Amino acid sequence: MPKLFRFGSYIIFFWAGENGEPVHVHVSVKRPEKDSTKIWLTRAGGCLLANNRSNIPARDLRDLQEFVTYNHQEICKRWLDTFGEISFYR
């Protein structure tokens, strides 16, 4: 699992083998988990919550989404480097 960032006690990462899906990140506490929270990145530079399977509290989730939006360009670059192609949810 390519780890991208640490944000407090959370880890933001790509799940290996998701080539072909629109660009997104997973978020979980301390280590990558299969059933983690998923955040889609949008073409316009924002993000959308796909699910909150990690049960992240609402305030932390808002902060994480702001962080993902702020790092949108870096995440997209790393996605392209990792998977070789990129598409967006919207």
C-alpha positions in Angstrom: 0.0 0.0 0.0 1.7 3.2 -1.1 1.5 5.5 1.9 1.1 9.2 1.0 0.7 11.2 4.2 0.3 11.0 8.0 -2.3 13.3 9.4 -2.4 13.1 13.2 -3.2 9.5 14.0 -4.5 8.9 10.4 -2.7 7.5 7.4 -3.6 8.4 3.9 -2.7 5.9 1.3 -3.5 4.2 -2.0 -4.8 0.6 -2.0 -2.6 -1.5 -4.4 -4.4 -3.0 -7.4 -7.0 -0.3 -8.0 -5.8 0.8 -11.4 -8.7 1.7 -13.6 -10.7 3.4 -10.8 -11.0 7.1 -10.6 -8.3 8.8 -8.4 -9.0 8.4 -4.7 -7.3 7.9 -1.3 -8.0 5.7 1.6 -7.8 6.8 5.2 -7.5 4.7 8.3 -6.1 4.9 11.8 -2.4 4.1 12.3 -2.1 1.5 9.5 -3.7 0.6 6.1 -6.9 -1.4 6.5 -9.0 -3.1 3.7 -12.2 -1.5 4.9 -11.0 2.1 5.3 -12.6 5.4 4.5 -12.5 6.3 0.8 -12.3 9.9 -0.6 -12.7 10.6 -4.3 -10.7 13.5 -5.9 -12.6 15.6 -8.4 -11.4 17.2 -11.6 -12.1 20.7 -10.2 -9.6 20.2 -7.4 -11.8 19.2 -4.6 -12.9 15.9 -3.0 -16.0 13.9 -2.2 -16.5 11.3 0.6 -17.2 7.9 -1.0 -17.6 6.1 2.4 -16.6 6.4 6.0 -15.9 2.7 6.8 -13.2 3.7 9.3 -15.9 5.6 11.3 -13.8 8.7 11.5 -15.5 11.4 13.6 -17.1 14.2 11.6 -14.7 16.9 12.7 -11.6 14.8 11.8 -13.2 13.9 8.5 -13.7 17.5 7.6 -10.1 18.3 8.4 -8.9 15.3 6.4 -11.0 16.3 3.4 -9.5 19.8 3.6 -6.0 18.3 3.7 -6.8 16.1 0.7 -8.1 19.1 -1.2 -5.0 21.1 -0.3 -2.7 18.2 -1.5 -4.9 17.4 -4.6 -2.1 18.1 -7.1 0.5 16.0 -5.2 -2.0 13.1 -4.8 -2.8 13.2 -8.5 0.9 13.2 -9.4 1.6 10.2 -7.1 -1.5 8.4 -8.5 -0.2 8.8 -12.0 3.3 7.7 -11.0 1.8 4.6 -9.2 -0.9 3.5 -11.6 0.2 5.0 -14.9 -3.1 6.7 -15.8 -5.6 8.9 -14.1 -9.4 9.6 -14.3 -11.7 11.5 -12.0 -15.0 10.7 -10.3 -16.4 14.0 -11.6 
